[in-house]
Each structure stands twice: as structure tokens, then as C-alpha cells.
Amino acid sequence: MRPLATGTISFGLVSIPVKLFSATEASAAISFNLLHAKCGGRVKQQYICPREDNVVVPREEMVKGYEFAKDRYVTFTPEELKALEEKASQQIEIAEFVPSEKIDPVYFDKAYYLGPEKGADRAYALLAEAMRRSGKTALARYAARGKQYLVQIRPLPEGGLVMQNLLYADEVRAFKDVGIEPVQVKEPELQLAQQIIQQITTDEFKPEKYEDDVRKRIQEQIDRKVQGQEIQIERPAAPQTQIIDLMEALKASLAAKGLAPARESAAGPDSVEERKPAKRATREAKAEKKASSRK
């Protein structure tokens, strides 16, 4: 990988020069272009001014403005916009350390791998190992590309460091705004739900097990179209029968996987333990009846 940028981690009085590498590589989205249906040519986008009878405005006649009131703007020159930007210091200044599990993943944004610059290997390894042993993660500020970023620096199991861009508090909505009412969960339903979870639980996350099936299907149909074939239009699957009763839905979920609900431990009119003697007594009665008929 080629580094995207360089920076310096400031850790107390220790400075660690590092290189930044993109940790992710998103698959290119399948996109479709707008064409003129009459001739097949690709259409172009233009900017127009509605105040002057929709006249086309060339880019050299455009300026950037900020709307401070309805339809009222203050404009800025390129030089003024440049002056507003955060100065890129490339300094990754650690502000504090917190337990790794205390940062909610909802704050996670883009991630970058950090690699040591030449001569910084020892200090880099020291910081990574110290954080790993302490179970802590670092919160830092990083100024680049005209912005100041809040970032998390955390150790990787492989022995390196990753820098995770974080969202600021005002960029994350409060979950309480969803407006969920409290609901009492029934214990038998909870036990069945836990059984379903247990049956499909694995010990680790293996991302290679998953792929974008929708993108794959669309690409296959596009390839058919390119080759002059008709695309295969699949009919949507029939809607499944909706089970209103939550208990029945949980049991049906287990049945779909060929599993049986777990035996109930609590004694009660429907408990498995109480039903067993009745079944055993029925078998004994049938055996006695069969023996008497033979006599």
C-alpha cells in the first residue's frame, strides 16, 4: 500500500513519526448514466440562474456563499475560504486514554492504518504494546485537509496501530429521540430467543464469509445485457405467513433450523418434567393390556 499522508503522534514528550494508509477499500458502486433516449448520447449537467430566465452560468462566474437567513447569503472569495480552513499540522496529539470498550461504535467513521516512519519503529511498538497491555485506547486531535478531526488510536492484535476517525457529539443523534416505549419481556420468550442466538453463535467475526449478493446479481445481469441477451427478471418471493404470536414465531424460527425448544426447567402445568410421568404411565397401561389379551 502507498501512504496517503504522514503525521506525528505526540505521546507525552515522545514524538512518533507515522505514515497513514487507508484501511478500507469500498467496492465501486454500480452506476448508470443518463442518456438521451433519442440518440443515445450522454447528457451533461448545467447550472442555471432562475433569476435571469434560467440562463446557464459557467463555473468561472460562480462564487460560494453562506445562507444566514432565508434567501440571504454572504459570499466568500477563494482566499477567504482558504483562511477559514484549519492549518494542516499533521500532528496527532493524544489528549487522553480511555478503556477501549467505552467508545460506542456508533461514533466510528473512516479508519486508517498507521505505520512507523524510518527510525520510529521502537517508539511505535512501545506505544502499541503499552496500550494493548493496559486495555486502553487513545483519543487525539488531528488537523488535515482543512479540518480538525477527533480520532481514536487503538492497537491491533497483529501488533500495529489503527487510527479511527470519530464523529463529534453533535454529529450523532440521541437514541432517546427514537421514542421507544418500555416493554416487559416474558421469561419463556427470552429463553427461546437466547436459544436461537446460541444456535447461530460463532466465536469470531470472519468477514470473508460474506459478500454483496445484490451487487453480484446486478453485475451478472449487466453482463448478459452487454452480450445481447435478455436479462432474467426474477419474481419477488411470496410473502411469508405472518405469525402474530411472538412465542409461536420463536418456536417457528427454531423449527425452521430443525431444532426443538429447550426443555423448561421451571415446574408448571406445561412443563416437560410433569408431562413425562403421564407418557410413561400410558406406555405401561398399553403393555399391561397387551399382556392380558395374550392370556
C-alpha positions as MATLAB code, in Angstrom:
seq = 'MRPLATGTISFGLVSIPVKLFSATEASAAISFNLLHAKCGGRVKQQYICPREDNVVVPREEMVKGYEFAKDRYVTFTPEELKALEEKASQQIEIAEFVPSEKIDPVYFDKAYYLGPEKGADRAYALLAEAMRRSGKTALARYAARGKQYLVQIRPLPEGGLVMQNLLYADEVRAFKDVGIEPVQVKEPELQLAQQIIQQITTDEFKPEKYEDDVRKRIQEQIDRKVQGQEIQIERPAAPQTQIIDLMEALKASLAAKGLAPARESAAGPDSVEERKPAKRATREAKAEKKASSRK';
ca = [
       0.000    0.000    0.000;
       1.066    3.552   -0.645;
       0.786    6.028    2.239;
      -1.863    8.722    1.905;
      -0.200   11.148    4.282;
       2.281   11.450    7.103;
       1.849   12.558   10.680;
       3.430   12.603   14.102;
       1.860   11.022   17.186;
       2.524   13.228   20.215;
       2.679   10.995   23.321;
       3.839   12.992   26.332;
       7.288   14.207   25.326;
       7.649   11.386   22.805;
       7.075   12.069   19.108;
       6.434    9.138   16.784;
       6.526    9.893   13.029;
       3.977    7.720   11.221;
       2.536    7.091    7.756;
      -1.209    6.858    7.129;
      -2.682    4.123    4.936;
      -6.328    3.701    4.033;
      -7.640    0.685    5.958;
     -10.677    0.171    3.726;
     -11.332   -0.192    0.031;
     -15.002    0.121   -0.751;
     -16.249   -1.741   -3.790;
     -17.049    0.590   -6.646;
     -20.803    1.074   -6.757;
     -22.571    0.033   -9.935;
     -23.757    3.268  -11.505;
     -25.883    4.066  -14.530;
     -25.502    7.167  -16.721;
     -28.292    9.350  -18.023;
     -28.571    9.210  -21.831;
     -30.662   10.978  -24.422;
     -33.251    8.336  -25.382;
     -33.453    9.719  -28.929;
     -29.764    9.432  -29.913;
     -28.156    7.525  -27.048;
     -25.742   10.336  -26.203;
     -24.809   11.036  -22.613;
     -26.441   14.185  -21.258;
     -24.462   16.840  -19.347;
     -25.356   18.696  -16.187;
     -25.569   22.500  -16.239;
     -26.118   25.166  -13.597;
     -28.779   27.744  -14.312;
     -29.818   31.016  -12.680;
     -33.595   31.153  -12.112;
     -33.434   34.931  -11.550;
     -32.249   35.533  -15.102;
     -34.654   33.376  -17.111;
     -32.722   30.152  -16.406;
     -29.558   31.391  -18.094;
     -26.678   28.886  -17.978;
     -23.966   30.007  -15.523;
     -20.367   28.958  -16.362;
     -18.154   27.848  -13.480;
     -15.894   30.908  -13.682;
     -18.892   33.115  -12.821;
     -19.753   31.189   -9.634;
     -18.898   32.176   -6.068;
     -19.501   30.361   -2.787;
     -21.909   31.791   -0.236;
     -23.356   31.011    3.178;
     -27.119   31.331    3.730;
     -27.557   33.174    7.042;
     -31.282   33.897    6.503;
     -33.951   32.814    4.020;
     -32.564   33.570    0.525;
     -29.891   35.850    2.025;
     -26.242   34.981    1.524;
     -22.815   36.292    2.428;
     -20.189   35.465   -0.202;
     -16.551   34.454    0.204;
     -13.560   34.679   -2.085;
     -11.253   31.631   -2.531;
      -8.651   33.411   -0.401;
     -11.131   33.963    2.440;
     -12.232   30.327    2.334;
      -8.597   29.241    2.492;
      -8.058   31.417    5.558;
     -11.019   29.760    7.318;
      -9.561   26.275    6.939;
      -7.732   24.559    9.783;
      -3.991   24.633    9.260;
      -2.738   21.134    8.471;
      -0.110   20.461   11.118;
      -0.100   16.671   10.600;
       0.207   16.465   14.395;
      -1.759   13.638   16.032;
      -1.903   14.977   19.579;
      -3.071   12.425   22.168;
      -5.393   14.120   24.666;
      -6.339   11.205   26.921;
      -6.628    7.434   27.246;
      -9.913    5.616   27.888;
     -10.906    1.936   28.146;
     -11.339    0.507   24.654;
     -14.902   -0.698   25.273;
     -16.088    2.760   26.372;
     -16.250    4.171   22.823;
     -19.550    3.294   21.186;
     -19.038    2.089   17.569;
     -21.804    4.496   16.505;
     -19.085    7.179   16.624;
     -16.804    5.301   14.205;
     -16.023    6.875   10.829;
     -13.237    6.083    8.344;
     -10.243    4.071    9.555;
      -6.545    4.375    8.682;
      -3.644    2.048    9.408;
      -0.630    3.723   10.969;
       2.855    2.563   10.102;
       6.109    3.844   11.623;
       8.410    6.093    9.658;
      12.036    5.051    9.349;
      13.724    5.176   12.750;
      10.445    5.277   14.717;
       9.903    1.505   14.965;
      10.850    1.193   18.630;
       8.702    4.082   19.884;
       5.805    2.883   17.680;
       5.997   -0.676   19.069;
       6.280    0.654   22.623;
       3.069    2.697   22.355;
       1.174   -0.166   20.714;
       2.240   -2.721   23.347;
       1.601   -0.329   26.254;
      -1.962    0.292   25.084;
      -2.551   -3.400   24.450;
      -1.454   -4.393   27.945;
      -3.394   -1.603   29.642;
      -6.561   -2.232   27.640;
      -6.684    1.456   26.820;
      -7.281    3.385   23.615;
      -6.089    6.919   22.849;
      -8.228    9.907   21.935;
      -6.405   12.506   19.865;
      -6.864   15.542   17.625;
      -5.647   15.514   14.051;
      -5.655   18.520   11.706;
      -5.657   17.734    7.973;
      -7.429   18.753    4.761;
      -8.733   21.965    6.301;
     -10.475   20.244    9.207;
      -9.745   19.152   12.736;
     -10.615   15.514   13.379;
     -11.325   13.687   16.606;
      -9.584   10.318   16.268;
      -9.121    7.128   18.215;
      -5.786    5.305   18.131;
      -6.057    1.657   19.137;
      -3.735   -1.347   18.994;
      -4.368   -4.212   16.604;
      -3.898   -7.895   17.518;
      -1.280   -8.108   14.746;
       0.897   -5.635   16.631;
       0.184   -2.373   14.793;
      -1.927    0.725   15.317;
      -5.089    1.911   13.597;
      -6.407    5.471   13.627;
     -10.199    5.647   13.581;
     -11.860    8.920   12.710;
     -14.646    9.624   15.208;
     -17.778   11.700   14.858;
     -18.238   14.634   17.210;
     -21.041   14.518   19.777;
     -23.240   16.925   17.801;
     -22.950   14.670   14.742;
     -24.560   11.686   16.490;
     -28.267   11.707   17.216;
     -29.548   10.662   20.632;
     -31.247    7.260   20.628;
     -33.899    8.575   23.021;
     -35.263   10.616   20.104;
     -36.419    7.342   18.527;
     -39.188    7.266   21.125;
     -39.284    3.596   22.148;
     -41.729    2.737   24.912;
     -40.539    0.333   27.660;
     -41.858   -3.225   27.250;
     -41.868   -6.093   29.747;
     -40.122   -9.174   28.317;
     -41.582  -12.566   29.247;
     -39.116  -15.120   30.575;
     -40.210  -18.080   28.333;
     -39.878  -15.887   25.236;
     -36.480  -14.683   26.427;
     -35.269  -18.265   26.870;
     -36.329  -19.223   23.330;
     -34.692  -16.093   21.890;
     -31.464  -16.915   23.738;
     -31.609  -20.465   22.369;
     -31.866  -19.128   18.809;
     -28.897  -16.820   19.444;
     -26.853  -19.664   20.905;
     -27.525  -21.964   17.942;
     -26.149  -19.484   15.394;
     -23.305  -18.065   17.506;
     -19.684  -18.247   16.311;
     -16.507  -17.457   18.219;
     -15.125  -14.836   15.832;
     -16.034  -12.481   13.002;
     -14.959  -13.793    9.586;
     -15.777  -11.095    7.009;
     -14.676  -13.319    4.109;
     -17.844  -15.385    4.671;
     -19.987  -12.530    3.380;
     -20.259  -10.820    0.008;
     -22.592   -8.320   -1.637;
     -25.082  -10.698   -3.300;
     -27.177   -7.853   -4.732;
     -24.186   -6.220   -6.453;
     -23.108   -9.624   -7.784;
     -26.581  -10.325   -9.197;
     -26.832   -6.889  -10.847;
     -23.377   -7.258  -12.423;
     -24.331  -10.677  -13.829;
     -27.464   -9.233  -15.432;
     -25.492   -6.290  -16.862;
     -23.020   -8.741  -18.417;
     -25.935  -10.601  -20.016;
     -27.246   -7.329  -21.461;
     -23.794   -6.412  -22.840;
     -23.651   -9.791  -24.591;
     -27.005   -9.094  -26.257;
     -29.025  -11.421  -24.041;
     -32.225  -10.610  -22.221;
     -31.919  -10.051  -18.508;
     -33.608  -12.549  -16.217;
     -36.370  -10.847  -14.279;
     -36.927  -12.648  -11.007;
     -40.324  -12.508   -9.422;
     -40.331  -11.363   -5.812;
     -40.696  -14.145   -3.279;
     -44.175  -14.691   -1.883;
     -44.613  -13.028    1.478;
     -44.260  -15.410    4.370;
     -47.179  -16.098    6.637;
     -47.064  -13.572    9.423;
     -47.129  -15.049   12.917;
     -48.647  -12.580   15.320;
     -47.958  -14.592   18.476;
     -44.341  -13.916   19.497;
     -43.952  -17.290   21.225;
     -45.132  -19.131   18.100;
     -42.767  -17.056   15.949;
     -39.813  -18.038   18.152;
     -40.778  -21.712   18.032;
     -41.185  -21.497   14.248;
     -37.713  -19.969   13.998;
     -36.245  -22.942   15.820;
     -38.298  -25.403   13.770;
     -37.017  -23.829   10.542;
     -33.498  -24.798   11.623;
     -34.540  -28.310   12.619;
     -34.236  -27.542   16.322;
     -36.543  -28.154   19.238;
     -37.230  -25.689   22.025;
     -35.118  -26.181   25.125;
     -36.633  -28.152   27.983;
     -38.259  -25.896   30.543;
     -36.707  -26.044   33.953;
     -39.487  -24.430   35.945;
     -42.305  -26.673   37.134;
     -45.738  -25.749   35.805;
     -48.802  -27.098   34.020;
     -46.954  -27.043   30.689;
     -43.564  -28.171   31.986;
     -41.756  -31.021   30.304;
     -40.955  -32.649   33.619;
     -44.637  -33.037   34.537;
     -45.640  -34.435   31.163;
     -43.075  -37.270   31.307;
     -44.819  -39.392   34.003;
     -48.087  -39.196   32.066;
     -46.401  -40.520   28.900;
     -44.663  -43.275   30.908;
     -47.951  -44.281   32.569;
     -49.666  -44.517   29.177;
     -46.964  -46.838   27.856;
     -47.240  -49.060   30.954;
     -51.035  -49.289   30.622;
     -50.727  -50.352   26.965;
     -48.193  -53.050   27.916;
     -50.479  -54.464   30.643;
     -53.451  -54.517   28.254;
     -51.406  -56.352   25.633;
     -50.198  -58.928   28.195;
     -53.733  -59.631   29.447;
     -55.019  -60.173   25.908;
     -52.357  -62.826   25.357;
     -53.565  -64.716   28.449;
];
